Amino acid sequence: MEQIYNKLVRDKIPEIIQSKNEKPITRILTDEEYKVELERKLNEEYQEVLNATGKDRIEELADMLEIIRYLAKLENATLEEVMAIAEEKGEKRGTFEKRIFLEKVLTK
């Protein structure tokens, strides 16, 4: 029997599969494939965040951060640099803490 996954997985997943006396079939992605699969994985994790609550949601958010870390790395940046930019944007344009919902803008 076989299960088809065709998805990017964490580095230790093949070892975990082997520890269950199963045989993972893997390959190393090209740079372009890696970028596409990270983006696909980010969307997958986003959907999981939307469907999770409590501690499960926090774990899914952590998964998203891990993917963001490697997407940033593809752009020669670190997660810390991304967070610093987020802080700068928060200072310039504000954050989402006040829950402001813009309904419309009236023009003259």
Residue pairs with C-beta under 8 A, 6 or more apart in sequence:
7 37
7 40
7 41
7 44
8 29
8 34
8 37
8 38
8 40
8 41
13 24
14 24
14 26
17 23
17 24
18 24
29 37
31 74
34 74
35 71
35 74
38 67
38 70
38 71
38 74
39 71
41 67
42 64
42 67
42 68
42 71
45 60
45 63
45 64
45 67
46 64
48 60
48 63
49 57
49 60
49 61
49 64
52 59
52 60
65 79
68 79
68 82
69 78
69 79
72 78
72 79
72 81
72 82
